Structure formats: structure tokens, C-alpha cells
Amino acid sequence: MARPTLDDLFTEEDAFGPLDVKPKGSRPTDSEARGTVALRDLNTFYDTHGRVPDADASDHDEMRLGSIRQAVRKQTIQEMHDIDRFSLLVDVAKVSKTSWRDVPID
């Protein structure tokens, strides 16, 4: 029996599915899509920590997200404002945070 060529292997039926491969973690190609993905990451950070990420933080992930936030704020589009749940694209001074101290005592 002759050894099959690569063309033979790729043209025969894929019974077990090893050729059915999807790219792992495909990233958006245009800058607008990357901006919306970054904003979703910022929203997740805010959900978790209750504050905006600091670009000068000692934690690498927070520093990365803080730098991304600064870059994204410079090139916002309407679609990004639609998914900005916490007003992360406005100035830090304008972001209102409710403190536990502000809750009235019953």
C-alpha cells in the first residue's frame, strides 16, 4: 500500500473532526471592534472592583486596563457609548460613586 499524500489526507472524509478547527480567541481586526472589546473588559473590572482601573497601579492587569481606558477615551465612537454602563469614557472627576457612608441610617 502506497503512503497517502497530504492532499489525500485532507480530501478524505473527516470522521473524527480533527480538521474542524476554529481560531482560538479570535481578536477583532479593526480598531473600533477592539475598542468595544476593551470597554467590555473595563466594565468587567468595574463590576469586580467598583472603581475605574488606575494606569499607575502596581498590579499589572489594572495598569494595563487603566492605560487602555486612557487610550479608548481619546477615540470613542457611538457604539462604545452604548455599552459604557458605568460612564467610564467620561472624565474621572465626573464619575459618581456611591459610598457606604452616603447610605442613610434607618
TAVENTA-V146130 format. One record per run of one state. SS is the DSSP state (H for helix, E for strand, L for the rest). FROM is the first residue (numbers start at 1). LEN is the number of residues. If there is no record, write none. Layout:
{{SS | FROM | LEN} {SS | FROM | LEN}}
//
This chain:
{{L | 1 | 5} {H | 6 | 6} {L | 12 | 19} {H | 31 | 19} {L | 50 | 10} {H | 60 | 15} {L | 75 | 3} {H | 78 | 6} {L | 84 | 8} {H | 92 | 3} {L | 95 | 5} {H | 100 | 3} {L | 103 | 4}}
//
